[in-house]
């Protein structure tokens, strides 16, 4: 029994000794475990920073998309507004229905019983104002595009419009509702009837389409400036 116990103890001791090298080989030193823990924390921090950068880039991309859409809408609105102002200022050619009013002076010695009459600047301005008041949207005098603010003055043997001299006959082409424009000129006791009463010959013609040129100059303001602009 004593020998059996001694032999059993020997075998158990041998078995435990044989497993010790394997356990030691499989275990990592504590400094290695700490190094691995630091590396894991570093990788976690790098991943967190990358995710934050991705979120920031996505936010910037959305901002760029919104800015692009808003910029495109703003550009379209500005382009449309600019086109409207260019149209209102007569800087583009236009066409449309309207009337043509031609005024002839009464030449001396051509018509018996009628005193020779010469159209004056105020008469032509008044006729143009009648058309503007009736809803004319665009107008030209003898092929020269004019605005409601265009001045007409008297010169020798003709009229001066924006530095250009014109001689009779004078033709006003006005684009708008042709029926309304013609009706405004045909009012009994109106401006046209007064001109005819003093001996001027006036011919009015409707057209389904008139073509008016653009203004040759856009220098409207020489002295007027917005506040604060030198």
Secondary structure, DSSP 8 states (H G I E B T S, - for coil): -HHHHHHHHHHHHHHHHHHHHHHHHHS--HHHHHHHHHHHHHHHHHHHHHHHHHHHHHHHHHHHHHHHHHHHHHHHHHHHHHHHHHHHTT-S-EEEEEEEEEEE---TTTSTTS------HHHHHHHHHHHHHTT--EEEETTEEE-TT--EEEETTEEEETTEEE-SSEEEEEES-HHHHHHHHT-TTSHHHHHHHTT-EEEEEEEEEEEE---S-----SS---TT--
